[in-house]
Amino acid sequence: MRIAFVLSGFGAGGAEKVVNLLAHHRQSQGDTVHVLAVNAGDPASYFPYDPGIELSTLGGSGNGAGRVSGTGRRILALRRRLAELAPDLVVSFLTKVNVMTGLATLGLDVPIVLSERNNFLSQAKSPLWRLAGPIAGRRAARLVMQTKEACLALPFSLQSRAIVIPNPVASMRAARPSDGSRIVAVGRLEKQKGFDLLLEAFAQVAARLPAARLTIFGEGPERGALEKQARDLGVADRVHMPGVTRSPGDWVVEGDIFVLSSRFEGFPNVLLEAMAAGLAVIAFDCPWGPSEILDNPDAGLLVPAGDVGRLADAMARLATDSDLRQRLAATGAAEAAARYSLPSVLALWDAVIAVAVTAPAAVPA
């Protein structure tokens, strides 16, 4: 079988990691695999690919007045590339890429699977994207969602084609917990990830616990604002933002406590990775994902979404209670291994792919 995976770029995000895992898995099953990045101009990938997997880039991101025309050009480029490859199946990841894939495959005799990786209700989208979304959804043989909440948020007419497949958690480097003073967070430096809220909470913790330190791994447009906020809060000397790690998972050895401070998520990979590595975790109960991952209260602490004071209290509590840290870390690691193992998640994907390539044609857009 020839499979084309379509994603935005080749960066260090959760969707990129899952595509990498899936691509290598399907290659190991004997498939010919292509990975197409619609917004990338450089084929260099943070997650390494086997040379037998062909990577294609279809251009850079547009901006300003040229954004709509730039998107149109990438849709046409994607259509041309898919027509050349003639895959038996196309699997797309992320909201806007799903829309582009749905439009690019109109009239092409190829089934598509659309995988939603973020909270599509909370993402900012222009009217054009909102209008085009249902067209793409009707083209899909199957829709892969990451949580039950996400499935229920779909239009009723699409829910029968949706299935929940969570992110897998692969083996992680083991954390090296110490005295509880090292707090870590990971993600793109953007508003969605709520690092401004985390800094507010950490300032309260720092006032109580002189040894506390915060490291935020990642890069993005909010770096300058976050650095200024840390200075304004008087904690700049206790906050470190080293950027993206050289290798996936390197960050786990730098912490005792992991915090997910997001305003919304699709399914937070890094929360699972922290649990799998043996870190005690705290998460805002934001839509979607944390409440399903931490439905066992002994696996981690859930804090009401956006509640800075409660987040500060939870961080201080974990930092000063070694027994609680150890209990949460042990239970969290066991939960991650039992519920989100790579083989079980790949088996779910194999089942979806098998159904998609044999399913009746999707509803015409």
C-alpha positions as CSV (number, residue, x, y, z in Angstrom):
1,M,0.0,0.0,0.0
2,R,1.1,3.6,-0.7
3,I,0.3,6.0,2.2
4,A,0.8,9.7,2.2
5,F,0.9,11.5,5.5
6,V,0.3,15.2,5.4
7,L,1.3,17.6,8.2
8,S,2.3,21.2,8.6
9,G,6.0,21.0,9.1
10,F,8.9,18.9,10.5
11,G,9.2,20.6,13.9
12,A,9.3,19.2,17.4
13,G,5.5,19.1,18.1
14,G,3.2,16.3,19.1
15,A,1.7,15.8,15.7
16,E,5.1,15.6,14.1
17,K,6.1,12.9,16.6
18,V,3.0,10.8,16.0
19,V,3.5,11.0,12.2
20,N,7.1,10.0,12.6
21,L,6.0,6.9,14.6
22,L,3.2,6.0,12.3
23,A,5.4,6.4,9.2
24,H,8.0,4.1,10.4
25,H,5.5,1.6,11.7
26,R,3.7,1.4,8.3
27,Q,7.0,1.2,6.5
28,S,7.8,-1.8,8.7
29,Q,4.5,-3.4,7.5
30,G,5.7,-3.2,3.9
31,D,3.9,0.0,2.9
32,T,5.5,2.7,0.7
33,V,5.4,5.9,2.8
34,H,5.5,9.5,1.9
35,V,5.4,12.5,4.3
36,L,4.3,15.9,2.9
37,A,4.7,19.1,4.9
38,V,2.5,21.8,3.4
39,N,4.0,24.8,5.3
40,A,7.7,23.8,5.3
41,G,10.4,24.9,2.9
42,D,13.2,22.9,4.6
43,P,12.9,19.0,4.7
44,A,15.2,18.9,7.8
45,S,13.2,17.1,10.5
46,Y,13.5,17.3,14.3
47,F,12.4,13.6,14.5
48,P,14.7,11.5,12.2
49,Y,13.3,9.6,9.3
50,D,14.5,6.4,7.7
51,P,15.9,7.2,4.2
52,G,13.3,4.9,2.7
53,I,10.6,7.4,3.7
54,E,10.3,10.2,1.2
55,L,9.9,13.7,2.6
56,S,8.4,16.5,0.5
57,T,8.0,20.2,1.3
58,L,5.4,22.4,-0.4
59,G,6.5,25.9,0.6
60,G,6.6,28.3,3.5
61,S,3.9,30.1,5.5
62,G,2.2,33.0,3.9
63,N,1.5,36.3,5.8
64,G,-0.4,39.5,5.5
65,A,-2.3,40.2,2.4
66,G,-0.8,37.2,0.6
67,R,-2.0,34.7,3.2
68,V,-5.2,33.5,1.4
69,S,-3.4,33.3,-2.0
70,G,-0.5,31.5,-0.4
71,T,-2.8,29.0,1.1
72,G,-4.5,28.5,-2.2
73,R,-1.1,27.8,-3.8
74,R,-0.2,25.3,-1.2
75,I,-3.5,23.5,-1.7
76,L,-2.8,23.3,-5.4
77,A,0.8,22.1,-4.8
78,L,-0.6,19.4,-2.4
79,R,-3.1,18.3,-5.0
80,R,-0.4,18.1,-7.7
81,R,1.9,16.1,-5.5
82,L,-0.8,13.7,-4.4
83,A,-1.8,13.2,-8.0
84,E,1.8,12.3,-8.8
85,L,2.1,9.9,-5.9
86,A,-1.3,8.3,-6.5
87,P,-1.4,7.0,-2.9
88,D,-4.0,4.4,-1.8
89,L,-4.6,6.5,1.3
90,V,-4.0,10.0,2.6
91,V,-3.7,10.7,6.3
92,S,-3.7,14.3,7.4
93,F,-2.9,15.9,10.8
94,L,-4.0,19.2,12.4
95,T,-7.0,21.4,11.8
96,K,-6.0,23.7,9.0
97,V,-3.9,21.0,7.3
98,N,-7.0,18.7,7.4
99,V,-9.0,21.4,5.6
100,M,-6.3,21.9,3.0
101,T,-6.1,18.1,2.4
102,G,-9.9,17.8,2.1
103,L,-9.9,20.6,-0.5
104,A,-6.8,19.3,-2.3
105,T,-8.3,15.8,-2.8
106,L,-11.7,16.9,-4.2
107,G,-12.2,14.8,-7.3
108,L,-9.3,12.5,-6.6
109,D,-10.1,8.9,-6.2
110,V,-8.4,8.4,-2.9
111,P,-9.8,7.9,0.6
112,I,-8.6,10.3,3.4
113,V,-8.3,10.0,7.1
114,L,-8.3,13.3,9.0
115,S,-6.7,13.4,12.4
116,E,-7.5,16.3,14.7
117,R,-4.7,17.1,17.1
118,N,-5.9,20.3,18.8
119,N,-9.0,21.8,20.3
120,F,-10.7,23.0,17.1
121,L,-13.4,24.9,19.1
122,S,-10.8,27.0,20.9
123,Q,-8.4,27.7,18.0
124,A,-8.7,31.1,16.3
125,K,-9.9,30.6,12.7
126,S,-11.0,33.1,10.0
127,P,-14.4,32.8,8.5
128,L,-12.9,31.1,5.4
129,W,-11.4,28.3,7.4
130,R,-14.7,27.8,9.3
131,L,-16.6,27.6,6.1
132,A,-14.1,25.1,4.5
133,G,-13.9,22.8,7.6
134,P,-17.2,21.0,7.0
135,I,-16.3,20.3,3.4
136,A,-13.1,18.6,4.5
137,G,-15.0,16.6,7.2
138,R,-17.5,15.2,4.7
139,R,-14.6,14.0,2.5
140,A,-13.1,11.9,5.2
141,A,-13.5,8.1,5.3
142,R,-12.6,8.3,9.0
143,L,-12.0,11.1,11.6
144,V,-9.4,10.3,14.3
145,M,-10.0,12.3,17.5
146,Q,-7.9,12.1,20.6
147,T,-10.5,12.4,23.3
148,K,-14.2,11.6,23.9
149,E,-14.8,15.3,24.3
150,A,-13.4,16.0,20.9
151,C,-15.7,13.4,19.3
152,L,-18.8,14.9,20.9
153,A,-17.8,18.3,19.7
154,L,-18.1,17.2,16.1
155,P,-21.2,17.9,14.1
156,F,-23.6,15.0,14.7
157,S,-23.5,14.0,11.0
158,L,-19.7,13.3,11.4
159,Q,-19.7,11.5,14.7
160,S,-20.4,8.1,13.2
161,R,-17.2,8.2,11.3
162,A,-15.1,9.3,14.3
163,I,-12.9,7.2,16.5
164,V,-10.9,8.0,19.6
165,I,-7.2,7.2,19.3
166,P,-5.0,8.8,22.0
167,N,-1.4,9.7,21.5
168,P,1.0,6.9,22.3
169,V,3.8,7.4,24.8
170,A,7.1,5.9,23.7
171,S,9.9,4.9,26.0
172,M,11.3,8.0,27.7
173,R,14.6,8.8,29.5
174,A,14.1,8.2,33.2
175,A,13.8,11.3,35.3
176,R,16.3,12.0,38.0
177,P,14.2,13.5,40.8
178,S,16.0,15.4,43.6
179,D,14.6,17.6,46.3
180,G,11.4,18.8,44.6
181,S,12.7,22.3,43.8
182,R,13.0,21.8,40.0
183,I,9.8,22.6,38.1
184,V,9.6,22.0,34.4
185,A,7.2,22.9,31.6
186,V,7.4,22.1,27.8
187,G,5.7,23.6,24.8
188,R,5.7,26.3,22.1
189,L,6.0,29.7,23.6
190,E,2.5,30.9,22.6
191,K,-0.6,32.0,24.4
192,Q,-2.3,28.6,24.2
193,K,0.3,27.0,26.5
194,G,-0.4,29.4,29.3
195,F,3.2,30.0,30.4
196,D,2.2,33.6,31.4
197,L,-0.2,31.9,34.0
198,L,2.6,29.6,35.0
199,L,5.0,32.5,35.7
200,E,2.4,34.2,37.8
201,A,1.9,31.0,39.9
202,F,5.7,30.4,40.1
203,A,6.2,33.9,41.5
204,Q,4.0,32.9,44.4
205,V,5.9,29.7,44.9
206,A,9.2,31.4,44.7
207,A,8.1,33.8,47.5
208,R,7.5,30.7,49.7
209,L,10.3,28.4,48.6
210,P,13.7,30.1,48.1
211,A,15.1,27.0,46.4
212,A,12.4,26.7,43.7
213,R,13.5,26.9,40.1
214,L,11.4,26.9,36.9
215,T,12.6,25.8,33.4
216,I,10.4,26.2,30.4
217,F,11.5,24.3,27.3
218,G,10.4,25.5,23.9
219,E,10.5,28.3,21.5
220,G,7.9,30.7,20.0
221,P,6.6,34.2,19.5
222,E,5.9,34.9,23.2
223,R,9.5,34.5,24.3
224,G,10.1,38.3,24.7
225,A,6.9,38.8,26.6
226,L,7.6,35.9,28.9
227,E,11.1,37.1,29.7
228,K,9.8,40.6,30.5
229,Q,7.1,39.1,32.7
230,A,9.7,37.1,34.6
231,R,11.7,40.3,35.2
232,D,8.6,42.3,36.2
233,L,7.7,39.5,38.7
234,G,11.2,39.5,40.2
235,V,11.9,35.9,39.3
236,A,14.1,36.2,36.2
237,D,17.1,34.8,38.0
238,R,15.0,31.7,38.9
239,V,13.4,31.1,35.5
240,H,15.4,29.5,32.6
241,M,14.1,29.2,29.0
242,P,16.8,27.2,27.1
243,G,14.7,26.7,23.9
244,V,14.1,23.4,22.2
245,T,16.1,20.4,23.5
246,R,18.7,18.9,21.2
247,S,17.1,15.5,21.3
248,P,13.4,14.5,22.1
249,G,12.8,13.9,25.8
250,D,16.0,15.5,27.0
251,W,14.0,17.8,29.3
252,V,12.8,15.1,31.7
253,V,16.1,14.9,33.5
254,E,15.9,18.5,34.4
255,G,12.8,18.3,36.7
256,D,11.2,16.9,39.8
257,I,7.7,18.3,38.9
258,F,6.1,18.8,35.5
259,V,3.4,21.4,35.0
260,L,0.9,21.7,32.1
261,S,-0.5,25.2,32.2
262,S,-2.3,25.3,28.9
263,R,-5.5,27.2,28.2
264,F,-6.6,24.5,25.9
265,E,-5.2,21.3,24.3
266,G,-6.1,18.6,21.8
267,F,-4.2,16.0,23.7
268,P,-1.1,17.0,25.7
269,N,1.7,14.6,24.7
270,V,4.2,16.2,27.1
271,L,1.9,15.4,30.0
272,L,2.0,11.7,29.1
273,E,5.8,11.9,28.5
274,A,6.4,13.4,31.9
275,M,4.3,10.7,33.5
276,A,6.1,7.9,31.6
277,A,9.5,9.3,32.7
278,G,8.6,9.2,36.3
279,L,7.9,12.9,37.1
280,A,5.1,14.0,39.4
281,V,2.7,16.0,37.3
282,I,0.2,18.9,37.7
283,A,-2.2,20.0,35.0
284,F,-4.8,22.7,34.4
285,D,-8.1,20.9,33.8
286,C,-8.4,22.6,30.4
287,P,-10.3,21.3,27.4
288,W,-9.3,18.7,26.1
289,G,-7.2,15.8,27.5
290,P,-6.0,16.4,31.0
291,S,-9.1,15.1,32.7
292,E,-9.1,11.9,30.7
293,I,-5.4,11.3,31.2
294,L,-5.6,12.1,35.0
295,D,-8.9,10.4,35.7
296,N,-7.1,8.5,38.4
297,P,-6.4,11.1,41.1
298,D,-3.3,9.2,42.3
299,A,-1.7,9.8,38.8
300,G,-1.3,13.5,39.1
301,L,-2.9,16.7,40.4
302,L,-5.7,18.4,38.4
303,V,-6.2,22.2,39.0
304,P,-9.2,24.2,37.8
305,A,-8.3,25.7,34.4
306,G,-6.7,29.2,34.7
307,D,-6.7,29.3,38.5
308,V,-3.3,30.7,39.2
309,G,-3.6,30.6,43.0
310,R,-4.6,26.9,43.0
311,L,-1.7,26.1,40.6
312,A,0.7,27.8,43.0
313,D,-0.6,25.9,45.9
314,A,-0.3,22.6,44.0
315,M,3.3,23.3,43.0
316,A,4.2,24.3,46.6
317,R,2.5,21.2,48.0
318,L,4.4,18.8,45.6
319,A,7.7,20.6,46.1
320,T,7.5,20.1,49.9
321,D,5.9,16.6,50.1
322,S,8.4,14.0,48.9
323,D,6.0,11.1,49.7
324,L,3.3,12.6,47.5
325,R,5.7,13.3,44.7
326,Q,6.9,9.7,44.8
327,R,3.3,8.3,44.9
328,L,2.1,10.4,42.0
329,A,5.2,9.6,40.0
330,A,4.9,5.9,40.4
331,T,1.2,5.7,39.7
332,G,1.5,8.1,36.8
333,A,4.2,6.0,35.2
334,A,2.1,2.8,35.6
335,E,-1.0,4.5,34.1
336,A,0.9,5.8,31.1
337,A,2.4,2.4,30.4
338,A,-0.9,0.6,30.8
339,R,-3.2,2.9,28.8
340,Y,-1.0,4.6,26.2
341,S,1.5,2.0,25.1
342,L,2.9,2.4,21.6
343,P,1.8,-1.1,20.4
344,S,-1.8,-0.6,21.5
345,V,-2.1,2.8,19.9
346,L,-0.5,1.6,16.6
347,A,-3.0,-1.3,16.5
348,L,-5.8,1.2,16.7
349,W,-4.3,3.1,13.8
350,D,-3.9,-0.1,11.8
351,A,-7.6,-0.9,12.2
352,V,-8.6,2.6,11.1
353,I,-6.4,2.4,8.0
354,A,-7.7,-1.0,7.1
355,V,-11.3,0.3,7.3
356,A,-10.6,3.5,5.5
357,V,-9.1,1.9,2.4
358,T,-12.1,-0.5,2.0
359,A,-14.9,1.8,3.1
360,P,-17.5,3.1,0.7
361,A,-16.7,6.5,-0.8
362,A,-17.1,9.4,1.6
363,V,-20.0,11.8,1.2
364,P,-19.2,14.2,-1.7
365,A,-18.3,17.7,-0.6
